[in-house]
Amino acid sequence: MSGMTIPREKIPWRPTIDYDLCTKDQECLKFCRHDVYALDEADGRVTVVNPNQCIVGCDACAQICPVGAISFPSKEELRDALRRLRAESRLPV
């Protein structure tokens, strides 16, 4: 069983943008080098287009957002989810 990894798409770690707070400054888009975000040309909003490309545990884009419009699950929620997913992966198929 060594070398087992949890598929990224099962890990609930992705940014959420509060568009009521977002000022469309695009700092998150400029900052993230993992192509998580893209610009919606129609309305100038940044959207989350590749959530599974977000590095698990990284919330740096939320830290640099000047208005706090980006949020993530808490680190405790992440730890709990990873524990649960690891336990599930040990179950016989």
Secondary structure, 3 states (H helix, E strand, C coil): CCCCCCCHHHCCCCCEECCCCCCCCCHHHHHCCCCCEEEECCCCEEEECCHHHCCCCCCHHHHHCCCCCEECCCHHHHHHHHHHHHHHHCCCC
